[in-house]
Amino acid sequence: MGSTRFAELFDQGRDAFLSGDVPRQEPPLEGGGRWGLTVALRPESSVARRMERVTAEAMAVAGGSHWPTGAEVSSHVTVRTLERYRPAVAEDDEQVLRYRAALRRASARVGTIRLELTGLTLTPASVMLCASPSDDAIERFAGYLAEELTSDGWFEAGFTRDIWYANLVHFTGLPENPQALVEWVAARRSLDLGASVHTFADLVSWTFTGRHMVPATLGSERLRGSAG
């Protein structure tokens, strides 16, 4: 399913860029539907640096005005978004404490998550790094998290992720040379960046720095359950 969906996204992204019809990435406003508190997998430093290098290469083609979301400081794989955007969230916020408790319980039920980083694709909004799970651990973790959140999982209730990925570049508009960007991504559809192995899951909030969105960790839990 993943490879087919990533291919569909590439076709959509290519068509959008070549027609000039792309969404513009904007800093989030309070109550917005993106960049709310998130349960995310953060790559360890050597993987994050590889992602950052590819992000810099993509930015060189796309142009410097776009968001380098795949920079080492901000690279991540979203497991679940928990709510609408809030610009300031305290660690002792009542909702945060409940999210952390749910994350702790879910993390106790699943072991290490391994994702193979198998290439790039293009969407109308981003350059995306495609991830292929080595087993069902990430799907089980997402399911356990939904169970443990109960009613606190309202924001993505009924939504199941069918692909796993890390966005490397979010576009703030159309690049000067869309054809060059399409060709650059097309040449890297099978780019092998190795495996990203995750033994922790984080609860993060997001802040716009004036350059891109960066996370602040509100809680981190070891994935300490059984492997199967």
Residue pairs with C-beta under 8 A, 6 or more apart in sequence:
1 162
1 163
2 130
2 132
2 162
2 163
2 164
3 130
3 132
5 162
5 163
6 119
6 121
6 128
6 130
6 163
6 165
7 121
9 121
9 122
9 123
9 128
10 121
10 122
10 123
10 185
10 186
10 189
12 123
12 124
13 121
13 122
13 123
13 124
13 182
13 185
14 122
14 182
14 186
16 22
16 124
17 122
17 124
17 174
17 175
17 178
17 181
17 182
18 178
18 179
18 182
20 174
20 178
21 124
22 124
22 125
22 171
22 173
22 174
23 124
23 125
23 171
24 171
24 172
24 173
25 66
25 67
25 125
25 170
25 171
25 172
26 172
27 208
27 213
28 34
28 35
28 85
28 87
28 206
28 208
28 213
29 85
30 84
30 85
30 86
30 87
31 84
31 85
32 84
32 85
33 84
33 85
34 81
34 85
35 85
35 206
35 213
36 81
36 82
36 83
36 84
36 85
36 86
36 155
36 206
37 81
37 82
37 83
37 86
37 89
37 95
37 96
37 99
37 203
37 204
37 205
37 218
38 76
38 78
38 79
38 80
38 81
38 82
38 203
38 204
38 205
38 206
38 215
39 78
39 79
39 80
39 82
39 99
39 103
39 145
39 201
39 202
39 203
39 204
40 76
40 77
40 78
40 79
40 201
40 202
40 204
40 215
41 76
41 77
41 79
41 113
41 115
41 138
41 196
41 198
41 201
41 202
42 48
42 75
42 76
42 198
42 200
42 202
42 215
43 51
43 75
43 76
43 77
43 166
43 196
43 198
44 196
44 197
45 72
47 117
47 193
47 194
47 195
47 196
48 72
48 75
49 72
50 193
50 194
51 70
51 72
51 75
51 117
51 129
51 166
51 168
51 193
52 68
52 70
52 71
52 72
52 75
54 70
54 120
54 129
54 168
54 188
54 191
54 193
55 68
55 69
55 70
55 71
55 75
55 127
55 168
55 169
56 68
57 184
58 70
58 120
58 127
58 168
58 169
58 181
58 184
58 185
59 66
59 68
59 169
61 175
61 177
61 180
61 181
61 184
62 127
62 169
62 171
62 175
62 181
63 175
63 176
65 172
65 173
66 169
66 170
66 171
66 172
66 173
66 175
67 169
67 170
67 171
67 172
67 211
67 212
67 213
68 74
68 168
68 169
68 211
68 212
69 75
69 126
69 166
69 167
69 168
69 169
69 170
69 212
69 213
70 127
70 129
70 166
70 167
70 168
70 169
71 212
73 214
74 212
74 213
74 214
74 215
75 166
75 168
76 166
76 204
76 215
77 115
77 131
77 164
77 165
77 166
77 196
78 161
79 138
79 141
79 142
79 145
79 161
79 201
80 142
80 145
80 146
80 149
80 153
80 156
81 155
81 156
82 99
82 149
82 152
82 153
82 155
82 156
83 95
83 155
84 155
85 206
86 205
87 207
89 96
89 205
89 218
90 96
91 218
91 219
95 152
96 203
96 218
96 219
98 152
99 149
99 152
99 203
99 218
99 219
100 203
100 218
100 219
100 221
101 148
102 145
102 148
102 149
102 150
102 152
102 153
103 145
103 148
103 201
103 203
103 219
103 221
104 219
104 221
105 144
105 148
106 141
106 144
106 145
106 147
106 148
106 201
107 141
107 200
107 201
107 221
107 222
107 223
107 224
107 225
108 224
108 225
109 140
109 141
109 144
109 225
110 137
110 140
110 141
110 144
110 223
110 225
110 226
111 137
111 223
111 224
111 225
111 226
111 227
112 137
112 197
112 198
112 199
112 223
112 227
113 133
113 137
113 138
113 141
113 197
113 198
113 223
114 133
114 134
114 135
114 137
114 195
114 196
114 197
114 198
115 131
115 132
115 133
115 134
115 138
115 164
115 195
115 196
115 197
115 198
116 131
116 132
116 133
116 134
116 194
116 195
117 129
117 130
117 131
117 166
117 192
117 193
117 194
117 195
117 196
118 130
118 131
118 132
118 190
118 191
118 192
118 193
119 129
119 130
119 188
119 189
119 190
119 191
119 192
120 127
120 128
120 129
120 130
120 168
120 185
120 188
120 189
120 191
121 127
121 128
121 130
121 165
121 185
121 189
122 128
122 181
122 182
122 185
122 186
125 170
125 171
126 167
126 168
126 169
126 170
126 171
127 167
127 168
127 169
127 181
127 185
128 165
128 166
128 167
128 168
129 165
129 166
129 167
129 168
129 193
130 163
130 165
131 163
131 164
131 165
131 166
131 196
132 164
133 139
133 164
134 195
135 227
135 228
137 223
137 227
138 164
141 201
141 223
142 160
142 161
145 153
146 153
146 156
170 212
175 181
198 223
199 222
199 223
200 220
200 221
200 222
200 223
201 220
201 221
201 223
202 215
202 217
202 218
202 219
202 220
202 221
203 217
203 218
203 219
203 220
204 215
204 216
204 217
204 218
205 215
205 216
205 218
206 213
206 214
206 215
206 216
207 213
207 214
207 216
